[in-house]
Amino acid sequence: MCQHLAELLGQNCTLVVYSRRTRHRRHHNDHLAKRNLGITARKSAHIPEKTERGPNAVIPLLEVYNKSWCQPRELLVEILQEYPDEVEHIFIPSCVVLKRCAGCCMDEMLQCTPTSTYNITMEIKRIKPQRQQNDIFMSFTEHSACECRAKKEVKEQKENVCKPCCDHCPDRRKRLFVQDPATCDCSCKHTDEYCKERQLELNERTCKCDKPRR
């Protein structure tokens, strides 16, 4: 066999006799080398994922429909939207990611509505300008199930109650005001008692709870 190899390779050949232990070690090393080579090949080989698409790819209708349908989704929600009475504080972060019902319904008279909810607690930094800051636990509502249901006829109610409809309260912080749909008068959402409980006093012009004047 050695002579045959020498003829093929054009080189001298020396037959080396391995002991049983040496042959076993060599076989083991060859096995490890092949396995490592296979792992390297798998790592270097690019296996395209199903979600990968080119810039001009067309997304199938069924996938578009399933992604746009009414269902719980991760949405960014402003903390002040959930806690409108905390306007005197600054929150870090100012918004949080919550699962909320959103998506399309088959009829424009329907809207995506939560049918099952639960509460989660998040640690948020709350800052009171020029006073103090601390980390607090705040509770938020998440949606676990959604359904397309009939919209509430809010627009019709407003048109019936207020003719003509009122202009909005002339302030950037509209959430601090409450408007009477019958008279169109704007009044403060917070009461003087609400501000006093927080050792503040009501500013009737801005409807904010301000620090008492000395």
N, C-alpha and C positions, 0 to 999 in steps of 0.2 A: 504493500500500500504506500509505503514511504517513497519507493522508487517511482511509482505512478504519479504521485504528487510532484516529485522533482521534475519529471518530464513536462508536466503541465505548467509549472511555474518557472522552469528554466533555472532553478537554483538547487543547491545541495540540500539534502534533507537528512535530518538526524532523528531517528525514532526514539522518543522518550517514553519510558515506561513509568506510569504513575501508580502509586499505591492506591488502594481502595479509598483511603481517607482523603488523599489528594484529589482523586476524581470526584468524590462527593463534594469537597469544598469548591472545586471548579464549577461543578454543575449548579451549586447553590449561588455562586457569584454570577454565573450567566443568567440564572433565573431573576436575580435582583436587578441586573442591568436591563433585561428585557422589560421588567415591570416598570422601572423608572423611566425607560424610554417611552413606554405606553402612556404613562402619566404626563410626561412632557408633551407628547403629541396631542393628548386630549386638551391640555391647557392652551397650547398654541393654536389648535384648530378652532376656527370661528363657527359656532353653531348658531345660526340666526334664530331669534325668538319670533314667536307668532305675532307679537305686537310691533315688531320693527317694520317700518314702511318707508318707502322713498318719498321725496318731496311732492311727487305728482301722483301718489297712490290714491285710489278711490276706496273710501270706506264703505263696506256693504250696508245695505238698508237695514238689515236686522240688527247689526251692531249699533248703528246710529239710533235706531228706535229704542233699544234696550238702555243705552246710556242716557237718553234724554227723558225717559219715562219718570213719572213721579216716584221718588224714593228718597230715603235718608242719604244726605250728602254732607261732606265736610265743608262748612262755610265759615268765613271770617265774620264775627259778630262783635260790634262795639260794646264794651262793658257798660258805657253810659246808656246804651239802648236797653240793656237789661236792668240797670239800676239808675233810673232817671233822677232819683232823689239824691244821688251822690255827686251833684254837679260841683260842689266845692272842693272835690278831691281830684287829684291826678292819679291815673292808674298806669302801672308798668307791668306788662304791656297794656296798651290801650284797647286792644281787641284780642279775642281768643278764638280758637278753632272749635266749633261745635257741630255735631251732627244734627242737621235740620232738614225737614221735608222740603224738597224743591224738585221741579221738573214739569214736564208738559202733561196735559190731559187731552183727551180726544175731543172735548167740547169746550168752547170758549166760556160757557156758562159754569164750568167746573174749575175748581182750584185744588192744588195739592195740599192736603190737610193731614196733620198728625193724628193717628188713632191710638198710639201707645207712646208714653214718655217715661223718662226716668231722670233722676238728678245726679250730677257729678260735682265733686268739689275740687277747686283749683287754688293753688297758692299764688296770690297776687300782691304786688307791692303797691300800697296806697300812700300817697303823699298829700299832705296838707300844706300848701304854699306858705313858706316862712314860719312854719310851726313844727311839724313832726312828720316822720314817715315810719311805717312799719309794714311787716309782711302779715297778711291776713288770709283766711280761708273764705272763699266765696263760692256759693252754690249756683250752678247753671243747669238749665233744662236741656236735655237732648231728646231727639225723636228716634224711636226704634222701629216704628211702622207708619206707613202713610197710605192715603187713599184719596182718590179724586171725588170731591163732594161739591154740592152746589154752592156757589158764591153767596155771601151775605149781601143783600141789596142795600149796601151802605150809601151808594150814590143817590138812589131814589129817596131814601129817608132824608138826606140832606136837602135835596131839592124841595121836598114837601114841607119841611120845617122852616127853611130859610129862603125867602123869596124877596129880593134877589139874594144870592149867596154872599156871605160876608167875605171881606178881604182878610187875609191872614194878619195876625198880630204883628205890628211893625217892630220886630226885634230879631236879631240873629239867633238868640237862644229861645226859639219858640216853645221848646219843651217846658220852659218856666212859666208859661202863661196858659190860662184856660179861657176858651171863648164861648160865650153864651150864644147858641145858634139862633135864638129868638130875637135878641137885642143886638147881637154882633159886638157886645162889649167884651173887652179883654180884662181879665183879672188875674192876680197872682195865683199860681198853683199852690205854693207854700203859704201857710198861715203864719201869723206872728207867733203863735204858740209853738209851731213846728221849729221856728228859728230859736226861740228862747230855750227850748229843750236842749239845744246844742250850744247854749251860751252865746248866741248871736242875736242879731236883730234884723227884722225884715226891711229891705230897701224896696219901697213900693214903686219906685221908678224902674228899677231893673228886675224886680221880683227875685232878687238873690238874698241869701242870708249873709249879711256882712258883719264884720267885727264891730262891736259897740264902740261908739265914739266916746272919748274921755274929755 
